[in-house]
Amino acid sequence: MSVTQDQIMAELRKVALPGGSNLVESDLVRALTLRHGEVSFVIEAPDAATAQAWGQVESQAKALLEALDGVEKVSIVMTAHGPSSPKPAPAAGSEPPSLKIGRHPTPQQGKQGVPGVKHIIAIASGKGGVGKSTVSANLAVALARQGRKVGLLDADIYGPSQPRMMGINKRPASPDGQTIEPLHAHGVTLMSIGFMIPDGEAVVWRGPMLMGAMQQMLGQVAWGELDVLLIDMPPGTGDVQLTLGQKTELTGALVVSTPQDVALIDARRGISMFEKLKVPVLGLIENMSTYVCPNCGHEDHIFGHGGVAQEADKLGVPLLAELPLAIEARVAGDEGTPVAAGDWPLAAPYMALAERLVKIGVA
C-alpha cells in the first residue's frame, strides 16, 4: 500500500506545539518529499533555541509517520527560520528587515480585493513567446502617462521578466518584517518575485508555495491607492491562474495572442479557463500583428493576420489593439525603458490601448 502526501500532512497535524497549534497549522513543514516509501522534510522552527528544545516534536513526528503503512524510512531535518534571540529594532535611517517570500497559503474565504486598488486586470496568454510581458510593461507605462495611478505585479514566478523590462532590480524593503514596500519605475508601482531572488537563480516550488507567494505579493505589498493593478500572468492555465481566479476579485482579463493558428489554439484554452472561473474577458490583443521593414518600408504579416480579430468576433468580445512587431520594442525592453515611455510612433498603439481601457472604465 502506498502512502500519500495528504496522509502524511494529516499525521503531522497531530504533532502539537506549545500554545495549542501544530506543525501544519503553524506552516513549519518545508520541502516535503515522498519517494519509494521514503519521507523527508524540514521542520523550520522560529529560532535556534526553539529548534534545540523541540527534540520531542521531531521524535513524535517521526514515530507517527513510521507507523503509517507504506512508509519505510523517515528523515527529518530541524532548522531555524530566525536567530535564537530577537534582533534589536533598526536605528532610524538604517536598512529595515527583509521579508521572506514563499510559503504555504493561509486560509481564505471567497474572493478578495486589494485594499486601495480600484481595478485589478489580469494580462494572460495561452502560451509563452507571444509578448505578454512586453504588452504588460508598455500598457502599465501608457496608463501612467494617461494620469492613472498604476501598479504592475509580475506573477510569472518561474520566469519573472518585469525587473529587466522596467529597468529596476533591487530588493524591496520591509519596515516591519511583514509589509513589503514596492519599487517604482516610469511612474508605475512594481512588485516581482524577481526582486526577491538572486538574478539567474531558479525558483523550485510546488503549487502551494506558488499560491502562498501570490497571496503575499497581493496582500502584504503596500500598493497604496491605485486606479488599476495589472497582473502579468505566467503563460498557460496553471496554479497561479487558478489561485488568482478563485481568490482575487478581478475586474477582468486581457488575453494576448499572435495571429498564428498555434497561438490562437492556446489562447482559446486561456479564454475557456477565465470563463470557468467567472472572470470577464475584457478583450483580446493581437501582438506581433504586422512588421514594417525599417529599410524599405515594406509591411509584412509574419505570423498571419486577422486571426485574433476573427476569434474576438466569434467570442463577442472586442479586439482592443493590434500591436506591431518591431526590433525597437525588443531593444527598449532589454534596456529597461519600455517604448511606451517615449514620444515616438511605436508608443502610439499602447497609448491608444490605454485610452480605450480608461474610456470603458476599467482603468
N, C-alpha and C positions, 0 to 999 in steps of 0.2 A: 504493500500500500504506500503510495507516495503522499508526502505531506505538502500542503500549500502555504503560501506566504500569509494568507488570511488566518490560517490556523496558528501560525507562529505568532502573529500580532495579537491574536486573541489570548494566547498564553501569556504574552508579555504584559497584557493589561492586568494580569493578576499579580504582578510584581509591584507591591505597594511601596510608596516613598514617604518619608516624613512629611506631614502636612496633609495627607489624605489622597494625594494624586497617585498616578502610576507612570511607568516608563513611557507608555504610548501617549497618554493624555498630556504629559509634560514635554512631548516631542524630543525625547532624548535618544531615540534609536536612529542610528545613521548607518548607511552603506550596507543594508541588509542584503545578503546573497544566499541563494539556495541552489545547491548543485550536487546531484547524485547522493542525496541524503545528508550532505554536509551543510550545516547552517553557520554562517559567520556574520557578525555585525559589530558595531561600535556603540558603546554607551557613552554619550557625551555629557559628563557631569558639569554643573555650573562653574566649578573651580577645582583647583588641585587638592585642596583639603577635603572637599566633599568626595572627590574620586577615591581618596585613600580610605575614607570612612565607609564607603559603600561596598565593602567586600561581601557582606551578606546579600546585598541586592544582586550582585553578579552571580553569587552561588545559587540563589533562588531561581534566577532566570535560566541558568544552565540546567538545573535539575528539572524544571518544568519542561524544557524543550527536549531534553534527553528521554523523557518519559513518553514523548509522542511516537506513535507508530510511524515508521518511515524515516526517523531521524537517527543517523548513525554516529554523527560527530557534531559537537557544538564548539565554536571558537568565538570568544568574546574579548574585545579589547576595551578597556576602560580608559577614557581620555577626559580632558578638561577643556571646556569652552573658554574659560577666562582665568585670571590669576587667582591665587589662593586667598588673597585679601583685596578688597576693593581699592581701586586707584583713587587718589585724591582728585577733586574736581579741577579741571584745567583752569589755569590762570587766565585773566582777561587778555584777549588777543592771541592766545595760544591755539593750536590746532585742536578742534573738537574731536570726540571719539568717532571711530568708524562704525558702520552698521553692517552686519553680516547679511548677505543676500543669499537666499536659497534655503528653504526649509519646507516642512510639510505644511499644507494649508490648514488654517483654522476653520472651525465650523462656521457656516454662514447660511442664513435663511433667506432664500429668494434672491432676486437681482438687486444690486445696489449701485447707486451713482457714486460720483467722486465729489466730495464737498467743494463748493465754489466753482464747479465746472458746469456750464450750461448744456453743452452738447458733446457727445463722445461718438466719434466716427471711426469705424474700423476700415482700413485700406488693405484689401486682400487680393490674392491671386490663386488660381488653381494649381499653378506650377511655378517653379523658380525660373529666373532668367528673363522675365518679361518686363523688368524695370520698375517693379512695385516700390522699392525703397527710393529710387530716384524720383518717382512721382510723389511719394510721401514727403520727401525733403523739400522739393520745389513747391508743392502745394502749401506746406506749412509757411514757407517764406513768403509766398504770394499772398496768403491770407493776412500775415503780419503786415505786409505793405498796404493792405486794404484797411489797416487800422484795427484789425481784430487782435484780441489777446489770445495767443495760440500756444498750445502745448503739443509736443511730439514725443510719444512713447515708442521706443524701439522694442517691440515684443518678439523679435526674431532671436530667441535665446541662443540657439545654436550658431547663428550666423549674423551677429549684430554689425550693421554697416553704417548706422547713422553717425557715430563718432567721427568716422573718416569723412562722410559726405557733408557734415555740418562744420567740420574743421575744428573740433574741440575734443580733447580726450584727457581728462584728469578725473581723479576720484572725487565724487561728491562728498561734502561734509555732512556730519550728523551732530547737531548740537547737544543731543541728549542720549545718543545711542539707540534711539527709537525712530526719530523723524529723519528723513533724507532730504537734504537741500538739493534741488535740481540745478542743472547748469543752464547757461543761456548763450545763444549764438544767433546772429542775424534776426534779432527780435523775437526769437522762439525759445520757449522754456523746454528743456530737454531732459530725458532720462533714458538710459540704456544699460543693459547688463554689461555692455562693452566698457562702461566706465568703471565697473566694479572688479574686473578681472584683468590680469596682465595681457598685453597685446599678443595675440597669437596662441594664447592658451585655450584649450578645448574645454567646453562645458559638457560634462558627462553626467547627466541627470536623467532619472526616470520621470514618469508623468507627475507623481505627487510633488516632487521638488520643483518642477516647472510651474505647477499651479500655485505653490507657495510663493515662488519668486514673483509671479504675476500679481498675486494678492498684495505683496509688499510694495511693488512698484506703482500700483494704483492707489493703495490705501495709506501707505506710510510716506509717500513723497509729498512735500509741501508745495503742491501745484499752484496754490493761490487762486485768485479769481481769473477764470479763463472763459472766453466765449466758446472755444472749441478745443477739444483734445483729440488729436489724430493718433491712431494706433497703427503703426507699421507692423502688420501681422507677418508671421512666417508663412511660407508657401504651403499649400495643401489644406488638409482638413484634419488636423491632429489635435493633441491635448490642449494646446494654447487656445485654438479657435473654440473648442468645445467649452473650456472653462470661461472664456470671456463671454461667449454667447449665453451661457447659463447663469453666470454670476454677476454680470455687469449690465447696467441699464444703458444699452447702446441706442443712440439716436438712429443709427443705420449703418450701412456698409457701402463702400465703393469697391467695385471689382475691376481690377486691371488685367487686360489681356492684350496680346498682339493679335493681328488678324489671322495668324496661322491656324490651320484647322486643328493641329495637335494641341495648341494652347487653348483654343476655344472648347475643346472636349473637356479639359481640366477645369476651365472657368465655369462650365455648366455644373460641375460637381460642387464647386465652391458656392455657387448660387443656390443649389439644392440644399446645401448644408445650412445656409442662413435661413432659408425658408423653413426648414425643420426646427431651427432654434427660435423661430418667430422674430427674426431681426430683419427689418425692412431693407431691401436693396435700393439705395437711393439712385443708382445709375451705374452705367458701365463706362470705362475709359479705355480707348484704343491707344495703346502706346506703340512706338516704332511704326507709326501709320504710313509715313512717307519719308523718302530720303532724297535730298537735293544735293547733287554733286557741287562741291564748292568751286570747282574749276570751270565747268562748262554750264552749270545751272540746270542740267537735265534732272527731271524728277522721276523717281522710280519707286515702286511699291515692292520692296524686297520680300516682305512676309505676306504678300497678298494685300487686298484692300476691301473694305466694306463688310468683312465677316462679323466684326463686333457690332456694327450698326444693325445688321440683319438679326443678330442674336438679341439685341436690345428691343428691337421692334417685336420680335416673337414673344419676349417676356413681358412686354408692355411697360418697360422702364426706359428712361431717357438715356441717350448716348451723350454723356456730358462733355467729352473732349476727344479730339483726335490729335495726339501729340507726335511730333516728328522724331525721327532717328537722326541724331547729329553728334559728330565727334566732340563738338564743343561742350555738349551736355555731359559726356563721359569725363572729359578733362576737368571740367569745373567741379564735378563730384569728387574726383580723385584729389583735387587740390583743396577741397573743403569750402568752396563758395558756390552754392547752387546757382544755376543760370538765372533762376527767378529773382535773384538778388540784384541783378544788373539791369540797366536800361538798354537792352538790345533786342532784336527781333525774336530770339529764342525764348525770351521771358514772356512774350505776349500770350501764347496759348495757356500758360499756367495762370497768368493774371486773369484771363477770361474764365478759366475754370473756377478760380477763387470767387470772382464776381458772381458767377452763376450759383454757387453754393450759398453765398450771402443772400442773394436775391430770393432763393427758395426757403430761407430761414433756418438753415441747419448749421450755420457757422457765424 
